[in-house]
Amino acid sequence: MHIQIITLILLCLAKDVFSTNENVLCKLGDSIVLKSDSDTNSPSSILWRLGQNKVADFDKDFGTTVSYYGEFNSRTTLDTTTGELKITGLRKTDEGVYSVEFNSKRLEKTYTLSVLKPVPKPAIIVSCNDNKISCTLTCDGDTAGAEPVTYWWKVGEGNWENIGKLLTVTKSDSKLNQNGYKYTCKLKNGVSEKDSDPVGPLFDSKQSTNVGSVIGWILFTLLLIAVIISVGFCVWRNKTGPPNNTLKDFRRSVLFYFGGNKEQENQGRVESDRNKEQENQGRVESDTKGKDEDVPKDKLLPNEDGDVTNNVENPVLG
């Protein structure tokens, strides 16, 4: 009894060792031919299965007609001489393990079929930060039914690199030397590959040059001002002589020169306003005096203190 059990186990192990499986990857809608590994020609019966389900069946005892099952009925052909099975218009539902039996005996050769959609043409989506110093590129495409897929990138005329779906580049990235270059991505699976349209350049090299020129001019101007101040200080120091030729004295002289003129100007404005005020006051006094002289003497009346007043301006109510 023990010997029989050991024999059965060895037979099962031997079957697993000597069985051969081939992985087959096909594109959706394509055709495939599955061959047997048998040298037997014109077997009396042939049966192909997908898993446990029948695909095609032929038996000479029941005539020369081949029976096709399910979705394989109108797109499958069985060669009754060689046992080859051809399937056209492959679908996702055709995926699985295919096996064949010759003369009611299963052969060791099997096929594991995978059906993939072709990858779509990808598009690159660019997203940059506000100051456009760094940008993230996304290789975008609907990969449903086409997976597994890989993402590839090319910078300029360089080589393709399997980087991933996202590519981040910065303006200061010297490794890629991306200024002025265009970027292209590729979607790829086991049955197809497609490239995107290139995008770029991402960074305006002219704008970078302009910014550099502005910074250069600013630095040059500051340097020129420093030189002028230094030369002016040396000349002033030689003309002034010690002990009043220190840097502190020079700064006081400069401030007095630029601030003194403004102070004199403000003082002139104050004196001008004062003169105008005095002139207006003189006009008022002159007008008052003229009015008093024009009043007749009979209109003048003494007030309570005995002074004579203008009767016209101060009428006595009767």
Secondary structure as UniProt FT lines:
FT   HELIX           2..18
FT   STRAND          20..27
FT   TURN            28..29
FT   STRAND          32..34
FT   STRAND          45..50
FT   TURN            51..52
FT   STRAND          53..59
FT   HELIX           60..62
FT   STRAND          67..68
FT   HELIX           70..72
FT   TURN            73..75
FT   STRAND          76..78
FT   TURN            80..82
FT   STRAND          85..87
FT   HELIX           92..94
FT   STRAND          96..102
FT   TURN            103..104
FT   STRAND          105..116
FT   STRAND          123..128
FT   TURN            130..131
FT   STRAND          134..140
FT   TURN            144..146
FT   STRAND          150..155
FT   TURN            156..157
FT   STRAND          166..170
FT   TURN            171..172
FT   TURN            174..177
FT   TURN            179..180
FT   STRAND          183..188
FT   STRAND          193..195
FT   HELIX           205..240
FT   TURN            242..243
FT   HELIX           247..293
FT   HELIX           297..299
FT   STRAND          300..302
FT   TURN            304..305
FT   STRAND          308..310
FT   TURN            311..313
//
